């Protein structure tokens, strides 16, 4: 009788040792010609071909323990390892009837599952192939053959011996090398391990007799809990790895690497081995080769020549040829590089590390783990106090980066194209728990954000240079500065406190976001609102205060930027502080970290400015709604505040509002002033099915209701309540719309009860002033186009008629001041040949302008 066994890996058959069945499956004995085949009942139809007769049934349990003859029992190496006598049927729960025959061939030397079964049942382990996947000597015709190519030879041998029943095409899915994509096959080799569950050998047990210790994995777990993990779930991931990992394989079959200090007796029967604890011990125990080794690093080939005496049989012991796993070497760096064995006091100064960081997908089971093992064994304490794990870098679309895919970006290429500072800011602001997408499009977005800071810095440098500002001479007490100055300083010191806390918690992401938000406020509000203070000719206290404030902000930012943007911060620091000649540290990285000053944090001012900026944002939206440019002055902004605190804030900072919005007046709406009405629009498609014949009456009731109250409830998603035919009915907010209707002459925006209304009435005087601002804007644009310097004084001439000429005449002083024109006169004919000319149309007025530098 024969077991009908199937396999999808013919190359493993010469190493067959056992056959596996499922104990609970039903098996049949089938007669086919002169043969009796045994296979599972559920696979008969798919596995057999031709006529056959079922002559009996039995269970998998009945088959367990049977011995059989194998197809390659004639091979010398198979005979040498006692395989013919060891062939046995074993049981396992992984056998199924979904394909095959219900009987699986087991080769412990050719697969991880088979290897585990071999260890469980004490089976011989035949390792048929070398590191090149070629058969060892002793495998007959297969010797030297490449394992994936031997299927025809294996089939021919089995057919010749009467062991082959049937051959079918089948694609077996092998794992592949991640680099070259070559298929990989399993190979059994002897390796060295560090036990995670305690001493196993009798000799090792004797060494720790009398001082019982928990398994190493439990000792490491206790150390792990003392560490600060970022993200916090890193702790549980490391503990999960420790709970489930096997023994740590520390050896590699390579030449280069850390030579494992393990010596074994040359007599294989003896089996003695030992670990040498250091070069001093090796020298004292060496019986041969020390003189040739002395002075060399403990690497091959020098260390291989040193022999010691076997402590068991007295014979010679030689170092094993294996080198250490690279992570074994990486795990010991905090000891080996800091003089742990030779200068313990120096080592104590630097151990443990305060902080380490690496990508967490692999390092929980690699570097973090190896550091933890070494530190636990040697010192029973944590090797680092805090660890930050981060995810992986992907391309712009979220795909993994691979050279073979053509989407990998090499660091030097990226640094050359976009700048290393852009890359640093991108990384500093990343969510370390998620994969980070990287590419030139994303980098351009980061660069634009960084340019906001750089433009503020450049603005300060240009104007401070022109005015000869010296931060150590031109000082102004904070109490004497404007609300705008004191506001930005208050925000700065809140920022210092926030960023310090974020860095202390290893949270560069939030620190980066806070700095970005602050810089945006600095540029789009503080500097925007105060730009004219730097432009004016008078070197008064207000101008000095503006320079002093911006200098203090920028120099503080250099320190906050130092950890994540070291070179950008250094560039700014050298120019802002070192260039002044003052006695300051040589580098920004030598300065003290900024400390928040609570006396400069005016929370009332911060809240008031927040209200002002909200109102300004709403008013800009109102201008946009009626398509009126900001350069066009308007009569008034009317505000209905939600509280007395809001009203007070707006009164305190009213100048900021009127100047920013270019309105002549800020006033507050009276209680009975109607700035907006609300029109309710019923949705009959949904109201009809709900209210049936009452739908028209409900619609009329909605339209007649207090529009403001209906709008308030609608904004909250609450139903409107109406009375129809004596009944109180609720109309869901989704079943009607509310349309705001601005009062004539106003553009109104309402934000949760904070209502603003721009008076859009234009008088001839306002129109003329708006045209003057358009002219100023056009001349300054021409200055830039002509390449004039910021400090250049110019002569401006113009050709205009009618209202355009009148505007030039009426607003000559303002236009000249805003454009640094020492001369502003009609008639471009008087301009020199070098003058830059341009004809522009401003609000339907055609004007020709010529500008040229004023000669000294």
Phi, psi and omega in degrees: 000154184229142169279127177269101186252143178242157175207151174253005180231079184304330183297340182275346185299323178298343179258015181297137178234326186218168173236138184248134175236166174266125185303331188259357178282156175268130179245156180233152170259123186240129175267129177220102187066232179271358185259148170242119184251144177245127178204171181286148184299323184285353181249003184304312186297324184268334186270326185267152172233144178085177182291145180201164182226126176281120185248002178175160177235153176202166180264164176301325180297327179294330183277336183298135180097346177292149176253155183215169177257134184261162184286345183237026181292350181275349184288139184303315184290329177292317178295318182300326182268007174072026182292317182305324181280343187264349182306126183209153175268124180243167180250147178201149184277352183274356179281132180230176178249013182292332174203164180086215185235002183083003175228125186247137177278141185243123176234093186303339180270008187228011180188150185292320178293316178297322179298317179297320177295322179298319178293321182296319185260004179066039183274152172299146180245111181261115178260104191276338190238156178268190184292348177259013180064032176247144185293141175290167172296148181103000179252029173060228183296344181275345183306127179083354182278152180279122190308313182295349184257003192265004183306314179299319181294317179298315180297319181296318179297317181291321178296318180296326181271000180078024182256355185260126179262314188199144177238130179230147176291136182204131178263111178271131182270109177265153170295159183234151175297131183289343180270305187253356177067017174289140179294145182248145175239154183282142180218136179264127175222160175279131179226168179254140185229153167261124183288133178269348186243022173107169180302139181246320181282149180303320182296319179295321179298322181296328182292330182251017180300135178089353175224074182301138181229148177291163178307151184301322181299326179287324177296317179296320181301321178295322178292319181303322183290347179272355187262148176271116186256132175231119357292165188297331180288354176299327178301310182294325179295318179293319179295322178297320177298316181295322181294326192251349183286155174271193176298151185273113177283120188249359185253154177222143178272069181226170178266311181276141179141183179289116182290120180293129184276054182244124178248137179237152179294140180292340179272110184298336180288326181296307176078008182285147173209162179203157176256127179271130191276354180170175183293327178296316179295319180297319179297320182288334183261351185295135174253347183195141170090358183294320182300320180289332182276328187307133180094349179261158173290153183284064179233166175289148005270353191296315184292335181292341182276355182268127179244152175232172181272141175288126182284352183260309183249354179084357180282190182271141176242141184237146178294141177296156183280346184291151169250169185280150169306136181304331181287337173296317178292317181294328183287342186259001187299327182289355174250312187291330184267356184240021173070034183303319184277336189246338181214077187297325181296319177296317179301319182296332179295332189247355184247139358277169175294145178285327190203137169225159178212142177198167179290127189282340182307325181246339191281342175300328180251006179239265188292310179305314183296314183294322176298319181295318180300309184299314183292324179294315183293317186277322188229352182053046177208171184287140179277346178209149184274327180218147180222137176244119175257141180229161183279200187255166179265129178243174176280184186298333182267358180096001178281152173299149178270130176217138177301320183293338178272348179079010182249010180275135179247119181285144187303310184300322178298314181295317181297323180289323186278319187243347180095137182294330181295322177298318179295319179298316182293324176298313181292319182297327182267008185278151171281107187294342181281343183245155176299144182255122176278135183227137177182174186288331176294315177295320180297325178297324178295318178296318181299320179298323179290322178292328180295336176299312178297314183297323180292322176296315179300314180296321178301311180300311184300316183297311184282326177295323177295316181298322184266359179065037182291131176239113185297340182267354179246312185272069182259150177222127178304143182301323182297336181266005182267169184286165175303322181296317178297313183292331176293312183292327177291323176297316178296323179298316184285333169293319178299315179304314180296315181296312183294321178301314180296320181293317179295321179297334178263014179058034182250077180291335182299306181292324177300317180296314180298319180295319178296316179300315180296320179296314181298324177297316176298319180300317183280308190275349177237299185298305184288323177300317181287332186250010186301322183294339179293331180274336183281332189293156185283331185287129177268063185268183182299322181297318180292318178296322179295322179297314179296314182299319181294312182293324177296316179297321179295312184292320180291327176291321178298326179300323180287321179292331180277342186310312183297324185258336181230066190299322185279321175298314179299320180294318178301313180294317182298314182301321182281321185281327187240310183294327183288347182282350180084000180286159179278088182236161179305153186293337183216153176300332182280358174257356182277163175288149175292138182297147179241131181295135179257105184298336181289343179265357181265097180264096184293327177296317178295320179297317179294319180297317180294327177296318177297315180302314182293327176296314179298317179299318178298319178293320181293323176297321177296323178294318176301315181298325182297323181257007175057050175249123182297153178294331181289348178271113179296148177234159187295317188198158168244125180254130183236137168247102185283158181274342183205167178293329179295319177296316180300315180298319180298319182290324177295316182300321186245032184299326180298321177302322182287309184295321180290316182294322184268354180059051175240153184279337187208145169248123176224165182251140183292140174284164184299326184261006181281125181262109180258338181207143172241165185235132180250121181271130182240101180295147175259095188295336181296328180257334178290322182305304179300329183284316188250355175056231184294346180273001190302317181293320179295321178296318180298316180296321179295320177299314184290334181271349183289168177296109186300320181297318179292318178298318180296320180299314179292321180297320180297331179271358182079016181270152179287154171275146181246124180231158177252120180229122179053040178079001182255139174272117184242144175256131178249113182304146183301331181288351186254013172203158177243157177236123181252127177277135179241113182291147174295148181305133178085007181231150169246117191245140173224133181241127180234093177061035179100342174274108187249132175235146179223120176272126173283113187262014179291127182248120174267161177305323180295319179292321179298317180296318178296321177297320178295325178296323178291325176296321179295314178302314179299318181295317181295317179295326174296322177293321176305314181294315181297326181280353178079024179288152175282160181302322186274353184297127170273146187229164172251126183242127175235154185214154170242116180209161180222166175058228183298326180298314179296322180296322179296316178303318183290315184291320187250028184302317183297314181295317181297315181297317181295317184286341183248006183057040178268117175282337177228131176226108186214158179282149176098097180283350181297335181279358182282153179283173179294334182280352184296145176267122185247150176200139175254125184233154175249118183241110181049051176072008177253121179272127183227135174254129184235139175232131179231148177207155179295142174280129180282141181293000000 
